[in-house]
């Protein structure tokens, strides 16, 4: 019984279990930091080679879920997302850059496709009531960081612009 208690404490203290929620009348955005062990295990279970796993375990993964609560189309474009820490920009690599990296490393196409499938698309339309998401991959930092994004609304992207932000994002770390 005593050996079970420390395990319970570790699980309860993992920051990765708590998503950062941003809610407006039009949308709900949940951003959940994932630990290197979580992501490494996920990709390892899908047969990713060790060189690929080694790179991925050094990144910061945030799983994003977006729900359109409005009666209008909401348009997401990751080029309108900004991440900053201590006043400096955090550069998110475009999914095409990841593809180039994997190609250079001779990673099998099936693994490249699986990785791309787990990422949130670069742009996407959210119809009323629709929920969609995926992972954002950032360089790892131990500091909290800020997030700001703009979304365009309307069937033809002619509606109002929605802006969301938070200062509460972080890169999850494995329990020690």
Backbone bond lengths (Angstrom), bond angles and torsions (degrees), N, CA, C in turn:
res aa  C-N    CA-C-N  psi(-1)  N-CA   C-N-CA  omega(-1)  CA-C   N-CA-C  phi
1 X - - - 1.453 - - 1.522 111.46 -
2 X 1.321 118.17 -39.48 1.459 120.69 -179.85 1.519 112.28 -64.31
3 X 1.324 118.87 -34.74 1.460 120.19 -179.59 1.528 111.80 -70.01
4 X 1.312 118.07 -20.29 1.457 121.29 179.17 1.525 111.72 -76.07
5 X 1.298 119.11 -33.19 1.465 123.27 -175.99 1.528 112.16 -60.21
6 X 1.361 121.52 -49.40 1.466 119.16 178.99 1.529 112.95 -59.17
7 X 1.312 117.67 -36.65 1.460 120.27 178.26 1.526 110.03 -63.13
8 X 1.299 117.33 -43.01 1.452 121.86 178.61 1.526 110.59 -61.16
9 X 1.314 117.75 -42.53 1.459 121.98 179.87 1.525 110.25 -63.51
10 X 1.317 118.28 -43.32 1.462 121.54 179.89 1.520 110.57 -61.66
11 X 1.312 117.87 -46.08 1.457 121.06 -179.73 1.527 110.29 -62.56
12 X 1.313 117.76 -42.63 1.458 121.31 -178.12 1.522 111.97 -67.57
13 X 1.340 117.76 -25.84 1.454 119.81 -176.30 1.523 112.98 -94.52
14 X 1.327 118.72 -2.55 1.466 119.98 179.87 1.519 109.90 -67.86
15 X 1.313 116.71 122.50 1.457 121.27 -179.87 1.523 111.84 -65.58
16 X 1.322 117.82 -25.93 1.460 121.31 -174.61 1.525 112.50 -62.80
17 X 1.335 117.51 -20.59 1.461 120.28 -177.11 1.526 112.74 -74.07
18 X 1.317 118.61 -13.04 1.458 121.72 -174.53 1.525 112.09 -108.76
19 X 1.329 117.87 105.20 1.465 118.53 176.62 1.525 111.46 -71.88
20 X 1.311 115.53 152.87 1.457 121.79 170.41 1.523 105.49 -90.83
21 X 1.320 116.17 123.54 1.459 120.81 -176.72 1.517 109.71 -109.20
22 X 1.326 115.26 130.76 1.462 122.56 175.60 1.525 105.78 -121.43
23 X 1.332 116.62 119.78 1.459 119.44 -177.23 1.522 110.60 -128.99
24 X 1.315 114.41 134.15 1.453 122.61 173.86 1.536 106.21 -124.93
25 X 1.318 118.64 172.61 1.466 118.45 176.01 1.538 112.82 -59.41
26 X 1.346 117.03 -26.72 1.459 120.91 -175.57 1.522 114.71 -92.50
27 X 1.340 117.47 -27.38 1.459 118.72 -172.77 1.517 113.03 -152.18
28 X 1.330 114.01 160.10 1.457 122.73 174.50 1.524 106.78 -124.54
29 X 1.330 116.37 127.71 1.458 121.95 178.65 1.521 107.46 -124.30
30 X 1.332 116.01 123.12 1.459 121.78 176.49 1.519 107.97 -115.22
31 X 1.332 116.14 130.04 1.457 122.00 -178.32 1.529 107.81 -124.71
32 X 1.323 116.24 113.46 1.459 121.70 -175.04 1.522 110.73 -113.35
33 X 1.339 117.55 114.10 1.467 120.14 175.64 1.531 110.31 -67.01
34 X 1.324 116.29 139.25 1.465 122.57 179.33 1.523 109.53 -115.50
35 X 1.331 116.20 140.06 1.468 120.03 179.79 1.526 110.18 -76.25
36 X 1.332 117.19 158.32 1.463 120.21 174.60 1.531 112.24 -56.34
37 X 1.348 117.40 -39.06 1.468 119.99 178.42 1.529 111.39 -64.06
38 X 1.337 117.05 -40.84 1.463 120.05 178.43 1.528 111.04 -59.80
39 X 1.323 115.92 -50.42 1.460 119.53 -176.80 1.526 111.32 -71.43
40 X 1.343 116.28 -39.20 1.459 119.59 178.21 1.524 111.27 -61.06
41 X 1.317 116.28 -43.13 1.470 120.74 179.03 1.527 111.13 -64.61
42 X 1.327 116.01 -41.99 1.460 120.57 179.32 1.531 110.52 -58.59
43 X 1.332 115.95 -49.84 1.467 119.77 -177.35 1.531 111.85 -74.03
44 X 1.313 117.26 -35.20 1.467 120.42 177.89 1.534 110.06 -62.24
45 X 1.329 117.12 -39.90 1.462 121.35 179.67 1.534 111.58 -64.33
46 X 1.316 116.12 -18.89 1.455 120.62 178.16 1.526 111.92 -100.00
47 X 1.342 116.05 14.14 1.457 121.83 172.98 1.515 116.03 79.39
48 X 1.327 117.61 21.34 1.458 118.67 179.17 1.528 110.18 -65.54
49 X 1.333 117.43 140.35 1.463 120.48 179.61 1.531 111.45 -71.28
50 X 1.330 115.29 154.87 1.469 122.03 -176.51 1.540 113.62 -54.57
51 X 1.346 120.29 -44.87 1.472 118.28 179.75 1.531 112.90 -58.25
52 X 1.313 116.70 -35.55 1.462 121.47 178.29 1.529 109.73 -70.65
53 X 1.327 116.58 -44.34 1.474 121.21 178.33 1.523 111.28 -60.72
54 X 1.323 117.15 -40.54 1.471 121.23 -179.68 1.531 110.90 -59.67
55 X 1.315 117.07 -41.08 1.472 120.56 178.46 1.523 110.65 -69.50
56 X 1.326 116.95 -45.50 1.466 120.58 -176.20 1.521 112.61 -65.61
57 X 1.326 117.83 -33.68 1.471 120.65 -179.48 1.529 112.40 -70.10
58 X 1.324 117.47 -11.41 1.474 121.52 179.42 1.524 111.93 -98.31
59 X 1.335 117.12 4.11 1.459 121.91 -177.94 1.524 110.52 -100.15
60 X 1.311 115.09 171.51 1.457 123.04 175.24 1.523 107.42 -108.72
61 X 1.330 116.65 115.03 1.459 121.79 179.52 1.521 109.74 -103.97
62 X 1.314 114.94 130.17 1.460 122.10 173.44 1.530 106.27 -123.13
63 X 1.332 116.41 120.11 1.462 120.34 176.05 1.521 107.87 -86.25
64 X 1.327 115.86 124.96 1.464 122.51 -175.77 1.527 109.66 -112.24
65 X 1.315 116.09 131.49 1.462 122.13 172.04 1.514 108.48 -124.24
66 X 1.313 116.50 128.80 1.469 121.22 -178.76 1.521 108.69 -122.89
67 X 1.335 115.46 131.01 1.454 121.98 177.15 1.521 109.18 -120.06
68 X 1.316 116.22 128.64 1.459 121.54 175.56 1.526 108.07 -86.29
69 X 1.331 116.54 111.77 1.458 121.98 179.48 1.528 112.34 -94.71
70 X 1.334 116.56 -1.62 1.465 120.27 -174.86 1.522 111.51 -92.16
71 X 1.319 115.12 -179.48 1.463 121.40 176.48 1.525 110.65 -102.07
72 X 1.334 116.11 15.03 1.459 122.46 -177.05 1.530 109.33 -125.90
73 X 1.301 117.50 162.51 1.467 121.68 175.12 1.524 108.75 -75.14
74 X 1.328 116.01 137.38 1.463 122.26 174.37 1.526 106.73 -115.11
75 X 1.321 115.50 130.65 1.462 121.79 -177.12 1.526 110.59 -106.64
76 X 1.329 115.54 124.31 1.462 121.54 177.47 1.523 108.73 -103.23
77 X 1.323 115.66 136.41 1.459 122.55 174.11 1.525 106.41 -140.18
78 X 1.340 116.83 113.96 1.463 120.11 -175.49 1.528 113.01 -62.99
79 X 1.327 118.24 -17.52 1.467 118.88 175.81 1.533 110.69 -68.62
80 X 1.346 116.57 -13.13 1.470 121.60 176.35 1.535 112.15 -98.52
81 X 1.336 116.84 15.19 1.458 121.73 177.56 1.526 108.30 -106.82
82 X 1.326 115.91 133.98 1.465 120.66 -179.83 1.526 109.96 -127.13
83 X 1.324 114.84 134.86 1.457 122.75 176.57 1.513 107.22 -120.32
84 X 1.350 116.64 131.61 1.462 120.46 179.26 1.532 109.77 -139.05
85 X 1.319 114.17 151.51 1.461 120.74 174.57 1.517 108.09 -139.58
86 X 1.315 115.66 125.74 1.455 122.50 179.91 1.532 111.40 51.42
87 X 1.338 115.12 42.79 1.454 121.34 176.70 1.520 115.34 79.92
88 X 1.326 118.13 -0.87 1.467 121.08 -178.93 1.526 110.00 -111.75
89 X 1.325 114.64 143.18 1.456 121.37 -179.57 1.528 111.19 -69.83
90 X 1.324 115.72 139.65 1.467 121.76 172.25 1.525 105.65 -103.97
91 X 1.315 116.05 118.90 1.466 120.98 -175.34 1.523 110.96 -83.56
92 X 1.322 115.96 121.94 1.456 122.27 174.00 1.512 107.65 -94.49
93 X 1.325 116.23 124.04 1.460 119.17 178.87 1.524 110.35 -72.86
94 X 1.307 115.83 134.67 1.460 123.28 175.88 1.527 108.64 -63.72
95 X 1.294 117.51 148.65 1.468 121.67 -178.75 1.525 112.05 -57.76
96 X 1.344 118.06 -29.80 1.474 120.37 177.91 1.532 111.32 -66.80
97 X 1.315 116.76 -31.86 1.474 120.90 177.50 1.526 110.14 -66.44
98 X 1.333 117.11 -39.64 1.461 120.64 175.97 1.524 110.24 -62.09
99 X 1.332 116.04 -42.06 1.462 120.03 179.66 1.531 110.68 -59.79
100 X 1.327 117.42 -42.66 1.468 121.66 177.80 1.531 111.05 -61.76
101 X 1.329 115.73 -41.73 1.474 120.36 179.74 1.527 110.32 -62.21
102 X 1.327 116.54 -47.03 1.467 119.66 -178.83 1.527 111.34 -65.51
103 X 1.312 116.76 -37.74 1.471 120.80 179.15 1.527 110.39 -63.05
104 X 1.327 116.29 -43.80 1.471 121.53 178.52 1.532 111.71 -60.48
105 X 1.329 115.96 -32.24 1.472 121.45 -178.75 1.533 111.94 -88.16
106 X 1.332 117.72 3.01 1.467 122.77 -177.42 1.528 112.82 57.93
107 X 1.324 115.83 39.13 1.460 120.80 176.60 1.535 107.58 -72.97
108 X 1.330 118.56 134.89 1.466 120.12 179.63 1.534 111.66 -54.57
109 X 1.328 116.03 142.86 1.463 121.20 -178.66 1.520 112.84 -56.73
110 X 1.328 116.99 -35.00 1.471 119.34 -179.68 1.528 110.79 -63.11
111 X 1.326 117.28 -37.05 1.477 120.55 179.12 1.528 110.68 -73.47
112 X 1.334 116.72 -37.76 1.464 120.18 175.82 1.526 110.29 -60.17
113 X 1.334 115.91 -43.88 1.469 120.66 -179.65 1.522 111.46 -64.71
114 X 1.330 116.25 -42.35 1.466 120.13 178.73 1.521 110.25 -61.27
115 X 1.341 117.06 -44.37 1.461 120.52 179.09 1.531 110.05 -60.37
116 X 1.326 117.48 -48.53 1.466 121.05 -179.57 1.528 111.09 -60.81
117 X 1.323 116.60 -36.03 1.462 121.38 179.84 1.526 111.12 -63.06
118 X 1.334 118.30 -30.25 1.463 121.25 -177.48 1.535 112.83 -81.76
119 X 1.319 117.52 -12.41 1.461 121.05 -179.65 1.525 110.37 -85.03
120 X 1.330 115.69 149.18 1.456 119.07 173.06 1.531 106.76 -68.82
121 X 1.329 118.59 140.48 1.473 119.56 179.96 1.527 111.74 -60.30
122 X 1.314 116.82 156.72 1.471 121.41 178.59 1.523 111.22 -67.23
123 X 1.322 117.03 -32.18 1.462 120.90 175.51 1.525 107.88 -147.42
124 X 1.325 114.50 150.15 1.459 118.99 -175.74 1.523 109.43 -163.43
125 X 1.325 115.71 145.63 1.463 119.75 172.41 1.523 108.26 -101.80
126 X 1.320 115.49 137.92 1.468 122.80 177.61 1.519 107.62 -111.34
127 X 1.324 115.69 112.42 1.455 120.36 177.09 1.523 109.42 -77.10
128 X 1.338 118.76 161.96 1.466 120.14 179.79 1.531 111.85 -51.92
129 X 1.331 115.68 128.87 1.457 122.31 179.16 1.512 115.08 82.53
130 X 1.304 118.72 -6.31 1.466 121.91 -176.48 1.526 111.93 -78.99
131 X 1.349 114.59 143.49 1.461 121.66 175.59 1.523 107.53 -126.62
132 X 1.321 115.87 133.70 1.465 121.83 -179.60 1.515 108.10 -152.26
133 X 1.318 116.04 160.73 1.451 118.42 179.36 1.506 113.09 -172.19
134 X 1.320 114.85 -162.83 1.455 123.16 -178.18 1.515 108.92 161.63
135 X 1.308 115.59 -170.28 1.467 120.45 -177.32 1.520 112.52 -98.47
136 X 1.329 114.15 145.28 1.459 123.85 168.04 1.527 104.82 -105.55
137 X 1.318 117.68 136.57 1.463 121.76 178.37 1.522 107.95 -116.56
138 X 1.323 115.51 122.53 1.463 122.62 -179.81 1.525 109.44 -124.35
139 X 1.336 117.18 161.45 1.463 118.45 170.87 1.531 109.03 -64.68
140 X 1.317 117.33 142.32 1.461 121.54 -178.35 1.527 111.00 -66.86
141 X 1.335 115.62 138.27 1.459 122.70 171.52 1.519 108.05 -141.77
142 X 1.320 116.61 147.83 1.469 120.39 176.42 1.526 111.76 -88.32
143 X 1.323 117.08 -10.47 1.456 121.76 -179.44 1.529 110.63 -85.65
144 X 1.334 115.63 149.80 1.461 118.77 169.35 1.520 107.24 -63.16
145 X 1.328 116.08 152.39 1.454 117.75 178.01 1.521 110.86 -137.98
146 X 1.334 113.87 161.36 1.455 122.74 -176.63 1.518 110.04 -97.26
147 X 1.312 114.12 152.86 1.456 121.64 178.05 1.511 108.16 -135.84
148 X 1.323 116.17 135.78 1.458 121.43 174.44 1.525 107.79 -141.36
149 X 1.320 116.20 138.31 1.464 120.26 -179.61 1.519 110.37 -144.47
150 X 1.306 114.46 148.41 1.459 121.65 173.89 1.521 108.51 -115.73
151 X 1.317 115.57 140.31 1.456 123.71 176.90 1.521 107.27 -126.29
152 X 1.312 116.57 137.26 1.456 121.79 176.19 1.528 107.06 -95.75
153 X 1.326 116.84 146.77 1.462 121.10 179.64 1.523 110.50 -117.55
154 X 1.313 114.68 168.69 1.465 121.34 176.07 1.514 112.61 102.60
155 X 1.305 115.25 151.10 1.462 121.80 -178.46 1.530 111.59 -55.95
156 X 1.326 116.60 -39.50 1.463 121.86 -179.17 1.523 112.53 -112.01
157 X 1.327 115.97 25.81 1.472 122.59 -179.82 1.529 111.51 61.11
158 X 1.321 116.45 30.93 1.466 121.15 -178.46 1.528 112.74 -106.03
159 X 1.348 116.56 3.96 1.459 120.02 -177.59 1.518 112.28 -85.42
160 X 1.309 114.27 -165.93 1.461 119.13 -178.12 1.526 110.62 -72.36
161 X 1.313 115.09 161.67 1.463 122.41 177.28 1.519 107.97 -97.86
162 X 1.329 115.46 129.04 1.463 121.60 176.46 1.528 107.92 -99.92
163 X 1.316 117.01 133.17 1.465 121.47 177.45 1.522 108.23 -120.66
164 X 1.326 115.48 130.31 1.466 120.68 176.22 1.526 108.34 -125.71
165 X 1.321 115.92 157.14 1.463 119.52 178.67 1.527 110.49 -160.68
166 X 1.324 114.36 160.22 1.460 122.11 172.51 1.517 108.60 -155.52
167 X 1.308 115.34 153.96 1.469 121.95 175.60 1.522 110.43 -112.71
168 X 1.317 116.92 15.97 1.459 121.11 -169.77 1.521 114.67 -109.57
169 X 1.325 119.67 12.63 1.464 119.74 -178.48 1.522 111.26 -80.76
170 X 1.321 115.37 150.65 1.451 121.41 178.33 1.518 108.67 -152.60
171 X 1.324 114.96 160.38 1.461 121.23 173.95 1.522 107.05 -91.25
172 X 1.317 116.91 122.96 1.466 120.72 180.00 1.523 109.83 -71.60
173 X 1.315 115.18 145.93 1.463 121.15 177.00 1.511 109.25 -118.89
174 X 1.308 115.32 154.78 1.463 120.14 176.84 1.522 109.85 -67.35
175 X 1.334 115.94 145.83 1.468 121.14 175.24 1.518 108.83 -63.09
176 X 1.267 116.75 140.33 1.484 120.89 -177.69 1.502 109.85 -95.42
